[in-house]
């Protein structure tokens, strides 16, 4: 998916196959999928179809293509000449024709991503050298690791699979290469299921990886299998080939230095089956705040003020899920409010009642304080005064949102460090949601704590089994 391509062919709407138009499909991470056609799909209609759900095509090489979730970009009606238009598509399915949305079903999706091999950190190589008696003997043994699968929901299971290539043999053998790559797998337990549902589960799996590797895992290759795409090997044998899937990632792939497993917050090895399941079962509850947290890893899309607001909003929403958002039980608050309203002059009743309408809901400052105080054994190592820190976070948020100068606002040069601390606090609680013990959370966060305290990068001490 990282390499742009261009495919020439003929294109048509599923219910107008007789009217095939010549055109070119291009794909890049920057622009996504763009189809330019010569002519009009339906000459009987005065206006072009704005949102064709599906456009089918066949390339010069004879490969079937389905474009899914299309939208018209530009169009010229053939008053003079042939006319034509440009369409954008959310998804390209290479190797199959899906005639209707209802038929876009898969039983399995697989995805290879940047940082995934290091995060999985499982390899099938055994390499030995023998230099005794002046010899130079190298022994390389490879056995592809077994796939691992986990039940995560009633209708899905997820896992880690592996692909391997080589070695190739040659008459002139100057080298031998074996490569191995890991990929994420999402399977439907009920056979073919809707693509959108299965793709959502694959994305949720990648978010678990992103949480660990602390940056965006860019898709390198995504493919799937569908019963809607049978191919005959012989009279009695049918197989279902891979269907390559292309889509525009959240942002184009950035050049990144390769990370070691010790640089990640956790690796696949740290997770149990129950913890992987907990991520999926908890995701709906925490989805909004996880996406706010994920936005911190975009390369060049957020100002530092926005990053601060996003992580602060994440923590405020997290508190609403984990803690009580009210100072008093409703009945006690209502009782106190009534006593106040009865004790004041009648002309002030409406004004005071309105002022007290939200008085029982905890303010941001209190929420941040409670989140910090609840983990003060850890937080106390890098925040001297928890109450003051909560006050400054609140003042900074209020100044950014309401544009009113606040006394305790963090200075611009303090924001990177403050965001780092707030992010650690959020990660502390999210690790707890996944199911890590307090002792394990302390171990996983220790390198980040030390990095903050010393000013230089610390790595995890990781022992291989």
N, C-alpha and C positions, 0 to 999 in steps of 0.2 A: 504493500500500500504506500510505501514511502516514495516510489518512483512514478513520475508522471507517464501517461501513455496516451496514444491516439488510435482510435479504431474507426475505419471507414466501412460503410455497409448500407443496408436498406432498413427503413424503420417504418412502423405502422402502429395504429391503435388496434387492440385486440378484436374489436368488432368490425374493423375495416381493413382486414388483411389484404383485400384486393387492391388497396391504394397504398402501395409501398413507396416511400420517398427516399431518395439518396441523401446521405448525410454523414456527418463525422461526430463521433463521441470522443471527448477529451476528458482526462481526469488528472487533477493535481491536488496536493494537500491544501494549497492556497485557495484554489477556485472551486474545488469539488468536481462533480460530474456535470458537464455541459454538452448538450446535443444541439448541433446546428443542422437543420434539414432544408432541402430545396423543394418548394412546393407546399401544398396545404393538405392536412390529413383528411379533411372533409370539405370538399368544394361546395357542398350544398348549404353550408352554414355561413352566414355573412360575417360572423365573429369567430375568432380562433377559440379553441377549448383552453380555458385558463388553467385548470388544474387537472390534467389527465392523471389518474391514479397510476396507470401503467402504460408504458410505451415499450413495444417489443422490437427486436432488431436481429439481424443476422449479419455477421461481419464478412469481410472479403475472404477470410480463412474458413468460413462456414460455422463459426461459433455462435450459438444462440445467446442473446442478451435480453435481460429484463431490466427496465428502468422503473424504479418504484418511488412513489410520492413526488411526482413531477409538478413543476410550475412554469408557466410561460415567462420568459424574460423580455424578449423583443419579438416583434412580428411585423411582416410587411405583406399586405394582401395583394394578390396578383391582378391588380387593375392593369398594370403594364408588366410584362415579364412573367416569371414563374412564381414569384413570391417566395416566402420561406420564413423561418423563425428560429429562435434559440430557446431551448428549454433547459432548466436546471433540474437535476434529480437528487433526491436525498440518498438513494441507494442504487448500486449497480449489482445485479446478480449475473455473474458470468458463467455460462455453461448450461442455462436452463431457460425455458419459457414458462412463465406463470401467467395464464390468461386472465385470471381474476384475483382480486385481493384475498378472497376466501381460500384460494389455492396456494398462497404464499405461506407455506408451512415447512417446518424443519423438525427433525427429531434430535438433532445435535448441532451445536455451534462450537467452534474452536477458535482461539485467538492467540497469536504470538505477539509479544510486546517488548519494548525496550525495558531493560533491567530484570526481566522475568527469569532468565537463566540464572542470574546471580541470586535472585530472591529464593527460587526453588532450591538451588545449591545442591543438586543431586546429579551425579555423573556416573557413567558406566565404564569409565576408563581405569585400567590398571596398567601402569607404566613402570618397567623395571630396566635398569642399566647394569651391565656387567663389564667392568674394565679390567678384570684380572688377567694376568699373563699377557698384558699388552693388547688384549682384544677389545673391540668396541661392539658389544652386543646389546641391542635394544629390543626389548620385548613389550609389545603393546597388545593388550587384550581388551576387547570391548564387548559389553553385553548391554543392550538397551534396557534402561530401568523400567520396571513395571509401572503401569498407570495406577493412580490412586484415586478412588472416588468416595464421596461423602453424601449422605442424604441431608438435604437442607430444607426442603419443603415437601409437601405431600405429593406434588407433581413433578419435582425436579431433583436431580442430583448433579453435583459439580465435582470437578477433579482436576488433576494434573496429568497430562499426557506427554509423550516424548516422540520426537521424530529423529531419524539418523540417516546419514548419507555417506556412501563410500565404504571401503576404499575401492577405487577403480584400478583395474589392471591394464597394463600397457606393454607393448613389445619393448619399448624403451622406457623402463621404469625408474625414473629419477626421483620420484616422490610418491608417498601414499598418504591420503588424507581421509580422516573420518570426522564428521561434524555431527553434533547433537544439539537439539534445541527443545526447550520445554514450551508447552502451550496450555492455556486454560481451556477447560471443557465444561460445557453445560449440556446436560441431556434431559430430555423429556421422558418421564416414566410411562407416558400414555401414548407413545408413538408420535406421529407428526402433530405439532402444535403451532399456533400462530407465531410468525417470525418476531413480531414486536415484543411479545411476552418473553420469548427465549433470549432475544437481544438485550432486553432489560436485565435479565438475570446475569448475562455475561458482563454487562457494565457494572453491576453491583459487585461481582467478583473482582473486576479490575480496581474498584474503589478500595477494596481490602488490600490489594497490592500497593496502591498509591499511598494509603495510610502508612504502610511499612517503609516504602522506598523514599518517601518524602519529596516526591516530584511526580510529574505526569508520566504515566506509562503510555508511550505512543504506540499505536497499533502498527505492527509490521506486516502481519497477514491475518486475515479473518476468513474462515471458510466454514461450510456446513454440509449437511446431508439431508436429503428429502426423498420421501417415497413418491413425490410428484415428479421425480426425475429418473425413472428407470431406464437403463440401457442394457441391451441384449449382448451377451458375450457369445452365446450360441442359442440353439433352439430352446434348450431347457435351462439355460443359465442367465440370470439377470443380476446386474450389479448397480449400485447407486454411487456415481462418481462425486468427487468433491465439487462444490459450488463455491467459487471465489466471490467474496463480498467486499465491495468498496464503498466507503462513505467519507464525508469530510470530518476530520477529527476536530476537537474543541479548539485547537490551534495548530498551525503547521509545526512539524517536527523541528525541534531546536537541536543544534549540535551540543551534545552533552559529553562530559568526561565520564568514562565508565566507572561505576561504583563497585566497591567490594561488599560482600555480605555483611562485614563488620560495621559498615557505615549505615545500615538500615536500622530502623527502630525495632523491627523483629523480622524473622525469616519464616518461610513455610515450615521449617523444622520446629519452630516455637509453638505452632498452632496444633491443637488437638481437633478431633472430629467435632466435638461439642462446641468448640469455639468458632469453627467455621460455620457451623449451623447457627450459632447465636448471632453472628454477623448478619446472616440472611433474614432470620426471624425478627431481628430488631430493626432492620433497615427502614421499614416503612415508618416506624415511630420517630426515628432520628434523621430521616432523609433530608429535610430542609437544612438542618444545621450541619450535616455532613457536607452538603454542597457548598455552604458558606465557607466551611473549613477548607475544602478542596480548592476553592478559588485562590487561596494563598499561594498555590503552586503554579499559577499561570505565569508564563515567562515575562511578558511585557504588557499586560493588559490592565494592571491595577496601580493607581497611585497609592502611596504609603498611607494616606488618610483613609482611603477605601479599605485597605487591608486591616487597619485598626478597627474601623467600624464593623467589618465583617466578622472578625474574631470576637469582638465584644458582643455583637448580636448573637453569635453562636453560643457564647457562655450564658447570656441572659436567657435564651430559649432553653438551653440545657438545664438551667436552674428550675425553670417552670415544669420540666419533665420530672426531675429528680427530687425536688423539694416542694414544700408547700409555698404557694405564691401569696398567701395571705398572712397578716399579722395575727388575726383572731378568727375563730370559727364564725361563720355567717350569723348565727343567732345572737352571739354575744356582741358582734359589731353592730347589728341592727338595734339591739337594746341600747347600747351606748349612744348611737346616733340619735335615737328618739329622745333620749334624755337631754341631749344637747339642743335639739330643735325645740323642745318644750321650755327650755330655760332662756331662750333668746327672744327679743321683740319680734312680733309677727312679721313686721316689714322686712326683717332680715332672713326669714325662714327659707325662701326660695333660693337666695344667694348662697346661704350656708349649706343647704341640702345639695346644691350642685357642687359646691367645693368639696363636700365629703363623699361624693359619689364613688371616687376611686381611692379614698383614703385607706382602705383596708388592704390594698394591693402593695406588695413590697416594691420599693424603688430599686433602680439598678444598683445603687451603692450597696444596699443591703444584700442584694443577690450576689454580687461579686464578693462581698465580705464572707458570706456563708460558704460559698464555694471554696474560698481560700482557707477559712478557719476549719472547715471539715477535713482538710488535708494539710494542716499546719506543720505536721512533722516533716513533710517534704517541702512544702512551700516556704517554711521558715528558714530554709537553707539559703534562699536567694531573695527573700523579701523581709526586710528588717521590721517594718511596721505595716501589718496587714490592713489595718483600718485606714491608714493614710494612703496606701496604694489603691484601695477600693475607691477612696474619695477622689484621687487623681484620675483614675480611669473614668469615673462618672463625669467629672468636670471636663475632661478632654472630649468625651462623647457628646456632651451637651454643647460644647463650643463648636464642634464640627457640624452638628445637626442644626442647631438653632442660631448659629453665627453671633452668639453673645460671648464676649470676652469673659473667661472664667479665671479665677485666681490660681487654682491648683492644676491647670492644664499642663500636660507634658510638653516639653520643648521638642522641636522637630528632631534634634539630634538624639533625643531620648526615645523616640518612637520605635526604631528598629529593635532595641533591647526590650522595650515594653511589649511589643508584638510577639517577640520570641518567648517571653515569660507567659503571656496569655495563651499562646499556642501550646506550650508545655502543660498548662493547667487543663486545657481542653483535652489534650491527648491523654493525660492521666485518667480522666473520667471515661474517655472513649475506650481505653484499654480495659477498664473495669467492666464496661458494657459488653465487650467481647468475651470477658470471662477470665481474665488474668488475675491471679492472686495479688495481694498487696506486695508481697515479697518479690514476685516476678516483675510487677510494674516498677518497683524501685530499681531492679536490675536493668530493665529495658531503658528507663529514663536517665540512668546515671551518666552515660556519656554526654547527654544534652545538658544536664545540670553542670557537669564539670566544664563543658565547653563555655557555658555562660559565666561560670565563676572564674575561669582562668584566662579566657580570651583566645584560647587555641583549641583546635578540633580534637575531640577524643573519640575513640572507637570502642566498640564492644569487644570484650574478650570472648571469643567464640571457640568452643572446643568441639571438634568433629567426633561423632560417635565411632 
